[in-house]
Amino acid sequence: MAMSYSEIHFHLLPGVDDGPPSLEQSLELAQLAVADGTRTIVATPHVHLLHIIDPSEIADRVQELDARLRAARIPVEVLPGGELALDMVGRLRQSELELIAQGPAGRRWLLLEAPFDGLDESYTAAVDELRERGFAVVVAHPERAVSTSATDAVIANELSEGSVLQLNAWSITGRYGDATRAVALRLLRSTPDAVLASDAHGPHRPPSLQAALDEVAALGEPNPARFAGVRTRALLNRGLELAPAVRAA
Protein backbone atom coordinates (compact mmCIF):
# COMPACT_ATOMS: atom_id res chain seq x y z
CA MET A 1 0.00 0.00 0.00
CA ALA A 2 1.30 3.45 -0.94
CA MET A 3 2.06 5.79 1.94
CA SER A 4 -0.12 8.90 2.20
CA TYR A 5 1.07 12.11 3.80
CA SER A 6 -0.46 14.94 5.80
CA GLU A 7 0.72 18.53 5.35
CA ILE A 8 0.46 20.68 8.49
CA HIS A 9 2.08 23.79 6.95
CA PHE A 10 0.76 24.66 3.51
CA HIS A 11 -0.41 27.96 1.99
CA LEU A 12 -3.32 26.74 -0.14
CA LEU A 13 -6.01 29.41 0.20
CA PRO A 14 -6.20 31.80 -2.76
CA GLY A 15 -5.70 35.53 -2.47
CA VAL A 16 -5.08 35.85 1.25
CA ASP A 17 -1.29 36.01 1.69
CA ASP A 18 1.87 35.26 -0.31
CA GLY A 19 0.41 31.92 -1.39
CA PRO A 20 -1.54 31.30 -4.61
CA PRO A 21 -3.18 34.50 -5.91
CA SER A 22 -6.08 32.73 -7.65
CA LEU A 23 -8.41 29.80 -7.17
CA GLU A 24 -7.00 28.19 -10.30
CA GLN A 25 -3.51 28.20 -8.80
CA SER A 26 -4.89 26.80 -5.53
CA LEU A 27 -6.41 23.90 -7.43
CA GLU A 28 -3.15 23.36 -9.32
CA LEU A 29 -1.26 23.37 -6.03
CA ALA A 30 -3.67 20.83 -4.54
CA GLN A 31 -3.22 18.58 -7.59
CA LEU A 32 0.55 18.76 -7.14
CA ALA A 33 0.15 17.81 -3.49
CA VAL A 34 -1.95 14.77 -4.40
CA ALA A 35 0.66 13.74 -6.95
CA ASP A 36 3.26 14.07 -4.17
CA GLY A 37 1.31 11.58 -2.03
CA THR A 38 -0.60 13.98 0.21
CA ARG A 39 -4.21 13.32 1.18
CA THR A 40 -4.70 15.83 4.02
CA ILE A 41 -3.70 19.50 4.02
CA VAL A 42 -4.01 21.95 6.88
CA ALA A 43 -4.45 25.29 5.12
CA THR A 44 -2.17 27.64 7.07
CA PRO A 45 -2.47 31.20 5.77
CA HIS A 46 -0.39 33.81 7.55
CA VAL A 47 -2.31 35.08 10.56
CA HIS A 48 -0.41 38.33 10.50
CA LEU A 49 -1.10 42.06 10.55
CA LEU A 50 -0.33 42.24 6.82
CA HIS A 51 -2.49 39.26 5.85
CA ILE A 52 -5.28 37.68 7.90
CA ILE A 53 -6.11 39.42 11.15
CA ASP A 54 -9.52 37.79 11.64
CA PRO A 55 -9.20 33.99 11.86
CA SER A 56 -12.98 33.61 11.63
CA GLU A 57 -12.80 34.07 7.85
CA ILE A 58 -10.53 31.04 7.34
CA ALA A 59 -13.14 28.30 7.82
CA ASP A 60 -15.46 29.82 5.21
CA ARG A 61 -12.59 30.14 2.74
CA VAL A 62 -11.64 26.51 3.35
CA GLN A 63 -15.23 25.42 2.83
CA GLU A 64 -15.41 27.29 -0.49
CA LEU A 65 -12.13 25.77 -1.64
CA ASP A 66 -13.21 22.30 -0.53
CA ALA A 67 -16.33 22.55 -2.68
CA ARG A 68 -14.21 23.43 -5.70
CA LEU A 69 -11.77 20.61 -4.97
CA ARG A 70 -14.63 18.11 -4.83
CA ALA A 71 -16.10 19.51 -8.05
CA ALA A 72 -12.71 19.09 -9.71
CA ARG A 73 -12.39 15.58 -8.21
CA ILE A 74 -9.11 16.38 -6.49
CA PRO A 75 -8.93 13.83 -3.63
CA VAL A 76 -7.51 15.85 -0.77
CA GLU A 77 -9.01 16.82 2.60
CA VAL A 78 -8.44 20.45 3.62
CA LEU A 79 -8.61 21.60 7.24
CA PRO A 80 -8.70 25.20 8.51
CA GLY A 81 -5.56 26.35 10.30
CA GLY A 82 -3.09 29.20 10.30
CA GLU A 83 0.56 30.10 10.60
CA LEU A 84 0.44 32.35 13.63
CA ALA A 85 2.77 35.35 13.75
CA LEU A 86 4.47 36.20 17.03
CA ASP A 87 2.86 39.62 17.43
CA MET A 88 -0.64 38.21 16.90
CA VAL A 89 -0.57 36.01 20.01
CA GLY A 90 -1.57 38.77 22.41
CA ARG A 91 -4.04 40.32 19.95
CA LEU A 92 -6.29 37.31 19.43
CA ARG A 93 -9.06 36.18 21.75
CA GLN A 94 -9.20 32.61 23.00
CA SER A 95 -12.04 31.81 20.60
CA GLU A 96 -10.02 33.15 17.68
CA LEU A 97 -7.02 31.01 18.54
CA GLU A 98 -9.30 27.99 18.75
CA LEU A 99 -10.33 28.54 15.13
CA ILE A 100 -6.80 27.85 13.87
CA ALA A 101 -5.77 25.22 16.44
CA GLN A 102 -5.50 21.50 15.68
CA GLY A 103 -5.96 18.37 17.78
CA PRO A 104 -8.70 17.19 20.15
CA ALA A 105 -9.96 19.03 23.23
CA GLY A 106 -7.34 19.20 25.96
CA ARG A 107 -4.49 18.59 23.49
CA ARG A 108 -4.88 21.52 21.11
CA TRP A 109 -1.84 23.04 19.40
CA LEU A 110 -0.95 26.00 17.23
CA LEU A 111 1.59 26.46 14.44
CA LEU A 112 3.72 29.41 15.56
CA GLU A 113 6.03 30.96 13.00
CA ALA A 114 9.74 31.17 13.79
CA PRO A 115 10.95 34.63 12.67
CA PHE A 116 13.74 34.51 10.09
CA ASP A 117 15.81 37.04 12.05
CA GLY A 118 16.17 34.62 14.95
CA LEU A 119 14.49 33.44 18.13
CA ASP A 120 14.85 35.25 21.43
CA GLU A 121 12.98 35.97 24.65
CA SER A 122 10.03 37.41 22.73
CA TYR A 123 9.41 34.00 21.15
CA THR A 124 9.62 32.29 24.52
CA ALA A 125 7.20 34.83 25.99
CA ALA A 126 4.69 34.25 23.18
CA VAL A 127 4.85 30.47 23.58
CA ASP A 128 4.55 30.78 27.35
CA GLU A 129 1.39 32.84 26.87
CA LEU A 130 -0.05 30.23 24.52
CA ARG A 131 0.73 27.48 27.01
CA GLU A 132 -0.92 29.46 29.80
CA ARG A 133 -3.97 29.73 27.55
CA GLY A 134 -4.06 25.97 27.10
CA PHE A 135 -2.31 25.50 23.74
CA ALA A 136 0.78 23.48 22.92
CA VAL A 137 2.99 24.67 20.07
CA VAL A 138 4.47 23.38 16.84
CA VAL A 139 7.41 25.61 15.89
CA ALA A 140 7.26 26.42 12.16
CA HIS A 141 10.57 26.10 10.25
CA PRO A 142 13.01 26.88 13.12
CA GLU A 143 15.91 25.88 10.84
CA ARG A 144 15.25 28.97 8.72
CA ALA A 145 15.79 31.32 11.67
CA VAL A 146 19.22 32.92 11.90
CA SER A 147 21.42 30.49 13.79
CA THR A 148 22.62 32.15 17.00
CA SER A 149 23.19 31.02 20.56
CA ALA A 150 19.88 32.67 21.49
CA THR A 151 18.03 30.77 18.76
CA ASP A 152 19.61 27.50 19.87
CA ALA A 153 18.64 28.21 23.49
CA VAL A 154 15.02 28.93 22.57
CA ILE A 155 14.76 25.75 20.50
CA ALA A 156 16.26 23.71 23.33
CA ASN A 157 13.79 25.24 25.78
CA GLU A 158 10.84 24.51 23.49
CA LEU A 159 11.90 20.90 23.14
CA SER A 160 12.17 20.59 26.92
CA GLU A 161 8.62 22.00 27.20
CA GLY A 162 7.24 19.46 24.75
CA SER A 163 6.93 21.63 21.64
CA VAL A 164 7.33 19.93 18.26
CA LEU A 165 9.60 21.22 15.48
CA GLN A 166 8.20 21.42 11.95
CA LEU A 167 11.01 21.46 9.39
CA ASN A 168 10.58 22.54 5.77
CA ALA A 169 11.07 20.01 2.99
CA TRP A 170 13.07 22.53 0.92
CA SER A 171 15.45 22.95 3.86
CA ILE A 172 16.19 19.22 3.76
CA THR A 173 16.77 19.20 0.00
CA GLY A 174 19.10 22.21 0.15
CA ARG A 175 16.90 24.69 -1.70
CA TYR A 176 17.52 27.26 1.05
CA GLY A 177 21.28 26.70 1.05
CA ASP A 178 23.80 24.39 2.64
CA ALA A 179 23.80 26.09 6.05
CA THR A 180 20.03 25.77 6.44
CA ARG A 181 20.18 22.17 5.22
CA ALA A 182 22.81 21.33 7.83
CA VAL A 183 20.70 22.80 10.64
CA ALA A 184 17.55 21.04 9.39
CA LEU A 185 19.28 17.66 9.23
CA ARG A 186 20.79 18.14 12.68
CA LEU A 187 17.38 18.95 14.15
CA LEU A 188 15.72 16.09 12.31
CA ARG A 189 18.27 13.58 13.62
CA SER A 190 18.37 14.89 17.17
CA THR A 191 14.67 15.59 17.78
CA PRO A 192 12.51 12.51 18.36
CA ASP A 193 9.20 14.02 17.25
CA ALA A 194 10.19 16.42 14.44
CA VAL A 195 7.91 16.50 11.40
CA LEU A 196 8.31 17.63 7.79
CA ALA A 197 6.02 19.90 5.79
CA SER A 198 6.30 21.58 2.40
CA ASP A 199 5.32 25.11 3.44
CA ALA A 200 4.14 25.25 -0.17
CA HIS A 201 3.07 28.62 -1.59
CA GLY A 202 2.45 28.01 -5.28
CA PRO A 203 4.21 26.82 -8.46
CA HIS A 204 7.33 28.70 -7.34
CA ARG A 205 7.30 26.77 -4.02
CA PRO A 206 5.48 23.52 -4.79
CA PRO A 207 4.72 20.53 -2.57
CA SER A 208 7.98 18.70 -1.96
CA LEU A 209 7.52 16.12 0.77
CA GLN A 210 8.54 13.17 -1.38
CA ALA A 211 11.77 14.84 -2.51
CA ALA A 212 12.68 15.55 1.12
CA LEU A 213 11.82 12.02 2.21
CA ASP A 214 13.92 10.60 -0.63
CA GLU A 215 16.82 12.74 0.58
CA VAL A 216 16.39 11.51 4.15
CA ALA A 217 16.26 7.90 2.90
CA ALA A 218 19.48 8.41 0.94
CA LEU A 219 21.14 9.52 4.18
CA GLY A 220 20.29 6.21 5.82
CA GLU A 221 16.93 6.78 7.52
CA PRO A 222 15.11 3.41 7.41
CA ASN A 223 11.60 4.84 7.68
CA PRO A 224 11.55 8.39 6.30
CA ALA A 225 7.79 8.41 5.61
CA ARG A 226 7.12 8.64 9.35
CA PHE A 227 8.16 12.32 9.31
CA ALA A 228 5.18 13.19 7.10
CA GLY A 229 2.84 10.27 7.75
CA VAL A 230 2.53 8.69 11.18
CA ARG A 231 3.82 11.71 13.11
CA THR A 232 1.73 14.31 11.33
CA ARG A 233 -1.42 12.20 11.59
CA ALA A 234 -0.73 11.76 15.30
CA LEU A 235 -0.52 15.54 15.69
CA LEU A 236 -3.84 15.99 13.93
CA ASN A 237 -5.67 13.11 15.60
CA ARG A 238 -4.13 12.98 19.09
CA GLY A 239 -2.78 16.49 19.45
CA LEU A 240 -0.04 17.55 21.86
CA GLU A 241 0.10 17.36 25.63
CA LEU A 242 1.07 20.43 27.62
CA ALA A 243 3.86 20.22 30.16
CA PRO A 244 2.58 19.09 33.60
CA ALA A 245 3.28 22.41 35.30
CA VAL A 246 1.14 24.24 32.76
CA ARG A 247 -1.70 21.72 33.01
CA ALA A 248 -1.74 22.13 36.77
CA ALA A 249 -1.80 25.93 36.64
Secondary structure as GFF3:
##gff-version 3
##sequence-region A 1 249
A	DSSP	beta_strand	5	10	.	.	.	ID=ss1
A	DSSP	alpha_helix	23	35	.	.	.	ID=ss2
A	DSSP	beta_strand	38	43	.	.	.	ID=ss3
A	DSSP	beta_strand	46	47	.	.	.	ID=ss4
A	DSSP	alpha_helix	56	71	.	.	.	ID=ss5
A	DSSP	beta_strand	77	80	.	.	.	ID=ss6
A	DSSP	beta_strand	83	84	.	.	.	ID=ss7
A	DSSP	three_ten_helix	86	88	.	.	.	ID=ss8
A	DSSP	alpha_helix	94	100	.	.	.	ID=ss9
A	DSSP	beta_strand	109	113	.	.	.	ID=ss10
A	DSSP	alpha_helix	121	132	.	.	.	ID=ss11
A	DSSP	beta_strand	136	140	.	.	.	ID=ss12
A	DSSP	three_ten_helix	142	144	.	.	.	ID=ss13
A	DSSP	alpha_helix	149	160	.	.	.	ID=ss14
A	DSSP	beta_strand	164	168	.	.	.	ID=ss15
A	DSSP	alpha_helix	169	173	.	.	.	ID=ss16
A	DSSP	alpha_helix	178	190	.	.	.	ID=ss17
A	DSSP	beta_strand	195	197	.	.	.	ID=ss18
A	DSSP	alpha_helix	209	218	.	.	.	ID=ss19
A	DSSP	three_ten_helix	224	227	.	.	.	ID=ss20
A	DSSP	alpha_helix	230	238	.	.	.	ID=ss21
A	DSSP	alpha_helix	244	248	.	.	.	ID=ss22
###
